[in-house]
């Protein structure tokens, strides 16, 4: 695996055990240190119904023409080209389905236009996932994992501009990204992950040590995460 950028994480070495206190410390350190606005759900649990925090929601009142056009084309594609029963039976995504999704631009729904994506908002993305979920959960998992827990979203939040311009156009064009969190001994607890990625002595590649389970999109991903 070629290096892209140096990353750091307070994860234990392979074979080490993390106490409950240490895991809790990692979780607490990830919390926001300064709240810019009250949380609707927190207030609700405290017995305060803060309707002013969620209403009126800033909706435009009408869908954007470009979103309407994509939504109709996407729905037509799902109805005519995606066979949920066949995907369930074979456990594979047919090549024509993957190619069709690429041609539509469906792998770049949330990726900004400047990086080759469609630049849809979270609300628009959610409506598309709702439509997709009504047709086939397999393809929904493929696209949602690719764009939410795969490379695009973490890169948008934490990547450098050079990384974004290097990888996001590839993601938008349909280079599928995967996600590997779950490990045999720790489940999906990120505070106890033992797998490591160490830069080689000559700085040309990373050496991976460890094991993963349930790697979403793992068998077809071209950009693992």
Secondary structure as the mmCIF struct_conf table of DSSP 4:
data_model
#
loop_
_struct_conf.conf_type_id
_struct_conf.id
_struct_conf.beg_label_comp_id
_struct_conf.beg_label_asym_id
_struct_conf.beg_label_seq_id
_struct_conf.end_label_comp_id
_struct_conf.end_label_asym_id
_struct_conf.end_label_seq_id
BEND BEND1 UNK A 5 UNK A 5
HELX_LH_PP_P HELX_LH_PP_P1 UNK A 12 UNK A 13
TURN_TY1_P TURN_TY1_P1 UNK A 14 UNK A 15
HELX_RH_AL_P HELX_RH_AL_P1 UNK A 20 UNK A 29
TURN_TY1_P TURN_TY1_P2 UNK A 30 UNK A 30
BEND BEND2 UNK A 31 UNK A 31
BEND BEND3 UNK A 33 UNK A 34
BEND BEND4 UNK A 36 UNK A 37
HELX_RH_AL_P HELX_RH_AL_P2 UNK A 40 UNK A 45
TURN_TY1_P TURN_TY1_P3 UNK A 46 UNK A 47
HELX_RH_3T_P HELX_RH_3T_P1 UNK A 51 UNK A 53
TURN_TY1_P TURN_TY1_P4 UNK A 54 UNK A 54
BEND BEND5 UNK A 55 UNK A 56
BEND BEND6 UNK A 61 UNK A 62
HELX_RH_AL_P HELX_RH_AL_P3 UNK A 65 UNK A 81
HELX_RH_AL_P HELX_RH_AL_P4 UNK A 84 UNK A 90
BEND BEND7 UNK A 92 UNK A 92
HELX_RH_AL_P HELX_RH_AL_P5 UNK A 95 UNK A 104
TURN_TY1_P TURN_TY1_P5 UNK A 105 UNK A 105
HELX_RH_3T_P HELX_RH_3T_P2 UNK A 106 UNK A 108
BEND BEND8 UNK A 109 UNK A 111
HELX_RH_3T_P HELX_RH_3T_P3 UNK A 113 UNK A 115
TURN_TY1_P TURN_TY1_P6 UNK A 116 UNK A 116
BEND BEND9 UNK A 117 UNK A 117
HELX_RH_AL_P HELX_RH_AL_P6 UNK A 122 UNK A 133
TURN_TY1_P TURN_TY1_P7 UNK A 134 UNK A 135
HELX_RH_AL_P HELX_RH_AL_P7 UNK A 137 UNK A 144
HELX_RH_PI_P HELX_RH_PI_P1 UNK A 145 UNK A 149
BEND BEND10 UNK A 150 UNK A 150
HELX_RH_AL_P HELX_RH_AL_P8 UNK A 151 UNK A 158
HELX_RH_AL_P HELX_RH_AL_P9 UNK A 161 UNK A 173
TURN_TY1_P TURN_TY1_P8 UNK A 174 UNK A 174
STRN STRN1 UNK A 177 UNK A 177
STRN STRN2 UNK A 179 UNK A 179
STRN STRN3 UNK A 183 UNK A 183
TURN_TY1_P TURN_TY1_P9 UNK A 184 UNK A 186
STRN STRN4 UNK A 187 UNK A 187
TURN_TY1_P TURN_TY1_P10 UNK A 188 UNK A 188
HELX_RH_3T_P HELX_RH_3T_P4 UNK A 190 UNK A 192
STRN STRN5 UNK A 196 UNK A 199
TURN_TY1_P TURN_TY1_P11 UNK A 201 UNK A 202
BEND BEND11 UNK A 203 UNK A 204
STRN STRN6 UNK A 206 UNK A 209
BEND BEND12 UNK A 210 UNK A 210
BEND BEND13 UNK A 213 UNK A 213
STRN STRN7 UNK A 216 UNK A 216
TURN_TY1_P TURN_TY1_P12 UNK A 217 UNK A 220
BEND BEND14 UNK A 222 UNK A 222
STRN STRN8 UNK A 223 UNK A 223
#
